[in-house]
């Protein structure tokens, strides 16, 4: 396993390959190690892998770099998660540009039931801070895990309030663990690891860089069932996170604000353009997301004539019988099918009265 992990890290450090081609290489070989030990002529037979990419894999310096990264992680007790690992976030596996490798330190299950991203401007107003505090406080007992970016403003207000109420929360970094940005927020790392976690797609030694912040935002959106934008100007990182969430078919909420306030303009615009549901309170969010209390499981449809279903319909129905409720991206990932290919089948099942569409692009068996 240590040997394979070394090659997995090395694969993630080849910029010419990228995540899509890396997945393609893994699919056509048996492992990351097999990729590095294959001949260039063998790799070139894989679709879209030409001589340039095949040559990139032979670079020995990436293996040396990977060995250094792995050694640093072992000494710092940092987990290295490859995208095929069971503990790698399932929600993140569903997005097309998911990181190959994540570096994680924490105490929470990255695949637990409810993940909620809360983001906003670095220049938070008193209204934004107060609204964030109320949102987190109202979530007590909901079993929601919060995720944000450890930045100034709304982000750090999320993390601080979660710590106050002992609610698990995760911070996603825009650099390596050894280069926390802003440095002032290093003081929260111990509490984050104890009651949640910190995640980065960058090795420990990597310094934060402006180009990494949008990439960080895609992880925040990709790991979450929904994203709440508290305050945002007409441009900024919070709106980038909202765009990612919309592109990933995740629900987006926005907190409305005064029309004459600069940091309400972005939220109001999201609502105006139907890119976000208006956020009023946490209970309403739970209803929109169909987040029910523990123990309220849906019963399988009785008397269902399975022989009348098509192959695609049978696959979907079997998943819903087993899991009770699933969102569209999870169904697509489980069945290894495109969302667009599933749309017609899901619609047909709705017309037959067998399933019910729910907010947040989710589906369940109809009672």
C-alpha positions in Angstrom: 0.0 0.0 0.0 2.8 2.4 0.8 4.4 1.7 -2.6 1.1 2.3 -4.4 0.5 5.5 -2.4 3.9 6.8 -3.5 2.9 6.3 -7.1 -0.5 7.9 -6.6 1.1 11.0 -5.2 3.6 11.0 -8.0 0.8 10.8 -10.6 -0.9 13.9 -9.0 2.3 15.8 -9.3 2.6 15.6 -13.1 1.0 18.8 -14.4 0.8 17.7 -18.0 -1.4 14.7 -17.1 -4.3 16.4 -15.2 -7.1 14.7 -13.4 -9.1 13.5 -16.4 -6.1 11.8 -18.1 -4.9 10.4 -14.8 -8.3 8.7 -14.3 -8.1 7.4 -17.8 -4.7 5.9 -17.2 -5.9 4.3 -13.9 -8.9 2.9 -15.7 -6.7 1.2 -18.4 -4.1 0.0 -16.1 -4.5 -1.8 -12.7 -2.8 0.8 -10.5 -0.8 4.0 -10.3 2.3 1.9 -10.0 1.5 0.0 -13.2 1.3 3.4 -15.0 4.9 4.3 -14.0 6.2 0.8 -14.8 4.5 0.6 -18.2 6.5 1.2 -21.4 5.8 4.4 -23.3 4.6 2.4 -26.3 2.0 0.7 -24.1 0.7 4.0 -22.6 0.4 5.5 -26.1 -2.2 2.8 -27.0 -4.6 4.3 -24.4 -7.1 6.8 -26.0 -6.0 10.4 -25.7 -2.5 9.5 -24.3 0.0 10.4 -27.0 3.8 10.4 -26.9 4.0 13.7 -24.9 1.9 12.5 -22.0 3.5 9.0 -22.1 6.9 10.7 -21.9 5.8 12.8 -18.9 5.1 9.7 -16.8 8.8 8.6 -17.2 10.0 11.7 -15.3 11.9 10.3 -12.4 12.0 13.5 -10.4 8.2 13.2 -9.6 8.9 10.0 -7.8 11.6 11.6 -5.7 9.2 14.5 -5.0 6.4 12.1 -4.1 8.7 10.2 -1.7 9.5 13.5 0.1 5.8 14.4 0.3 4.8 11.0 1.7 7.6 11.1 4.3 6.5 14.6 5.4 2.9 13.4 5.7 3.8 10.3 7.7 5.8 12.5 10.2 3.0 15.0 10.5 0.3 12.3 10.8 -1.5 13.6 7.7 -3.7 11.2 5.7 -3.2 11.0 2.0 -6.5 10.1 0.2 -6.5 8.9 -3.4 -9.8 9.3 -5.3 -10.3 5.6 -5.5 -10.1 5.2 -1.7 -13.2 4.4 0.2 -12.6 7.2 2.7 -12.2 9.8 -0.1 -15.3 12.0 -0.1 -18.0 10.3 -2.3 -19.6 13.7 -3.2 -16.3 14.9 -4.6 -15.9 11.8 -6.7 -19.0 12.8 -8.6 -17.5 16.0 -10.0 -15.5 15.9 -13.2 -12.6 17.9 -11.9 -12.1 16.3 -8.5 -8.6 16.3 -7.1 -6.7 13.0 -7.5 -5.2 13.4 -4.1 -6.4 15.0 -0.9 -4.4 15.7 2.3 -6.5 15.4 5.4 -6.1 15.8 9.1 -9.2 15.4 11.2 -11.7 13.3 13.2 -14.8 13.2 11.1 -16.2 10.9 8.4 -15.8 12.6 5.1 -18.8 10.6 3.8 -21.3 11.3 6.5 -24.9 12.2 5.7 -25.1 16.0 5.5 -22.5 18.5 4.4 -23.3 22.2 4.2 -21.0 24.8 2.8 -21.3 28.4 4.1 -19.3 31.1 2.3 -19.2 34.8 2.0 -17.2 38.0 1.7 -13.9 38.6 3.6 -15.3 42.0 4.5 -18.2 40.8 6.5 -20.6 43.3 8.0 -22.2 42.9 11.5 -25.4 41.8 9.7 -23.4 39.0 7.9 -21.7 37.9 11.0 -24.9 37.8 13.0 -26.7 35.9 10.3 -23.9 33.4 10.1 -24.0 32.9 13.9 -27.8 32.4 13.8 -27.6 29.9 10.9 -25.0 27.7 12.7 -26.8 28.0 16.1 -30.1 26.9 14.5 -28.4 23.8 13.1 -27.7 22.3 16.5 -29.1 18.7 16.5 -29.4 18.6 12.7 -26.3 16.4 12.2 -25.1 18.8 9.5 -21.3 19.2 9.0 -20.2 22.6 8.0 -17.5 23.4 5.5 -15.8 26.7 4.6 -12.5 28.2 3.6 -10.8 29.5 6.8 -10.7 33.0 5.2 -11.4 36.3 6.9 -15.0 37.4 7.2 -17.8 35.0 6.8 -15.6 31.9 6.6 -13.9 32.3 9.9 -17.2 33.3 11.5 -18.6 29.9 10.4 -15.7 28.0 11.9 -15.7 30.0 15.2 -19.4 29.6 15.7 -19.2 25.8 15.0 -16.5 25.5 17.6 -18.6 27.5 20.1 -21.5 25.0 19.6 -19.2 22.0 19.2 -20.6 21.4 15.7 -18.2 19.5 13.4 -16.7 21.6 10.6 -14.0 21.4 8.0 -11.7 24.0 6.6 -10.5 23.7 3.0 -7.1 25.3 2.4 -5.7 27.1 -0.7 -2.2 25.8 0.0 -0.3 23.2 2.1 -0.8 22.6 5.8 2.6 24.3 6.5 1.4 27.6 4.9 -1.9 28.5 6.5 -3.5 31.6 5.0 -4.2 33.9 6.7 -1.5 33.1 9.2 -3.6 34.6 12.0 -6.0 31.6 11.7 -3.4 29.0 12.6 -4.8 29.4 16.2 -7.9 27.4 15.1 -6.2 24.4 13.6 -6.0 22.3 16.8 -9.7 22.7 17.4 -10.6 22.1 13.8 -8.7 18.8 13.8 -10.2 17.7 17.1 -13.8 18.5 16.1 -13.7 18.3 12.3 -10.8 18.6 10.0 -8.6 20.5 7.5 -8.3 19.5 3.9 -6.0 20.5 1.0 -5.2 19.2 -2.4 -1.7 20.5 -2.0 1.2 18.9 -0.3 2.4 20.4 3.0 5.1 22.5 1.6 3.0 24.3 -1.0 2.5 28.0 -0.4 -0.9 29.6 -1.0 -1.3 31.2 -4.4 -4.0 33.4 -5.8 -4.7 30.8 -8.5 -5.4 28.2 -5.9 -8.4 30.0 -4.3 -10.9 29.2 -7.1 -9.7 25.6 -7.0 -10.2 25.6 -3.3 -13.8 26.8 -3.9 -14.6 23.9 -6.2 -13.7 21.5 -3.4 -15.9 23.3 -0.9 -18.9 23.2 -3.4 -18.1 19.6 -4.5 -18.0 18.2 -1.0 -21.3 19.8 0.0 -25.0 18.9 -0.5 -25.8 22.6 -0.6 -24.0 26.0 -0.4 -25.2 29.0 1.5 -23.9 32.4 0.4 -24.2 34.8 3.3 -22.8 38.0 1.9 -21.1 38.7 -1.4 -20.3 41.7 -3.7 -21.1 41.4 -7.4 -17.8 39.7 -7.9 -15.8 37.5 -5.6 -14.8 34.0 -4.3 -18.2 33.3 -2.7 -20.0 33.7 -6.1 -17.3 31.5 -7.7 -18.3 28.8 -5.1 -22.0 29.3 -5.9 -21.2 28.9 -9.7 -19.4 25.6 -9.0 -22.2 24.4 -6.8 -24.7 25.1 -9.6 -22.5 23.4 -12.2 -22.3 20.4 -9.9 -26.1 20.3 -9.6 -26.0 21.1 -5.9 -28.5 23.4 -4.2 -27.5 27.0 -3.6 -29.0 29.3 -1.0 -28.4 33.0 -0.7 -29.3 35.3 2.2 -31.0 38.5 1.0 -29.7 41.9 2.1 -30.4 45.6 1.8 -30.5 46.9 -1.7 -28.0 49.7 -0.9 -25.4 47.5 0.6 -22.5 46.5 -1.6 -22.0 43.1 0.1 -25.7 42.2 -0.4 -25.5 42.8 -4.2 -24.1 39.3 -5.0 -26.7 37.4 -2.9 -29.6 39.5 -4.3 -28.4 38.9 -7.8 -28.2 35.1 -7.3 -31.8 35.1 -6.1 -33.0 37.4 -8.9 -31.4 35.2 -11.6 -32.9 32.0 -10.0 -29.4 30.8 -9.3 -30.1 30.5 -5.6 -33.0 29.8 -3.3 -33.7 32.5 -0.8 -32.5 31.6 2.7 -34.8 32.6 5.6 -34.0 30.1 8.3 -32.4 26.7 8.9 -35.7 24.8 9.2 -36.7 26.1 5.8 -33.4 25.0 4.4 -33.9 21.5 5.9 -37.3 21.3 4.3 -35.9 22.4 0.9 -33.2 19.7 1.2 -35.6 17.1 2.5 -33.4 16.5 5.5 -35.5 14.4 7.8 -34.8 13.2 11.3 -33.0 10.0 12.1 -35.2 6.9 11.9 -37.6 8.3 9.3 -36.8 5.9 6.6 -38.9 5.5 3.5 -40.5 2.1 2.9 -40.0 0.3 -0.4 -42.9 0.4 -2.9 -45.2 -2.6 -2.3 -46.6 -4.8 -5.1 -44.1 -3.4 -7.7 -44.1 -5.4 -10.9 -40.4 -5.4 -11.7 -40.9 -7.3 -14.9 -42.5 -4.3 -16.5 -39.5 -2.1 -15.9 -36.8 -1.4 -18.4 -33.2 -2.3 -17.5 -32.4 1.4 -16.7 -35.6 1.8 -14.7 -34.8 -1.4 -12.7 -31.3 -0.2 -11.9 -32.6 3.1 -10.5 -35.5 1.5 -8.6 -33.1 -1.0 -7.0 -30.9 1.8 -5.8 -33.8 3.8 -4.3 -35.2 0.6 -2.6 -31.8 0.1 -1.0 -31.0 3.7 -0.1 -34.3 5.3 0.4 -33.4 8.6 -1.1 -30.6 9.7 -3.4 -29.6 12.8 -5.3 -29.1 12.8 -9.1 -25.3 13.0 -9.0 -25.1 10.1 -6.6 -27.4 8.0 -8.8 -25.2 8.8 -11.8 -22.0 8.0 -10.0 -23.4 4.7 -8.6 -24.6 3.6 -12.1 -21.6 5.1 -13.9 -24.0 7.0 -16.3 -24.3 10.6 -17.4 -26.8 12.8 -15.6 -28.3 13.7 -19.0 -28.8 10.0 -19.9 -30.7 9.4 -16.6 -33.1 12.4 -17.0 -35.6 10.7 -19.3 -35.6 7.5 -17.3 -36.3 9.4 -14.1 -39.0 11.4 -15.7 -40.7 8.2 -17.0 -40.6 6.7 -13.5 -42.2 9.9 -12.1 -45.0 9.6 -14.8 -45.6 6.0 -13.7 -46.1 7.2 -10.1 -43.1 5.1 -8.9 -40.8 7.9 -7.7 -41.1 11.4 -6.4 -38.7 14.3 -7.3 -37.5 16.3 -4.2 -35.8 19.6 -3.8 -32.0 19.5 -4.2 -32.2 17.2 -7.3 -33.1 14.2 -5.1 -35.5 11.3 -5.7 -37.2 8.7 -3.5 -39.8 6.0 -3.9 -43.3 7.3 -3.9 -45.4 6.1 -0.9 
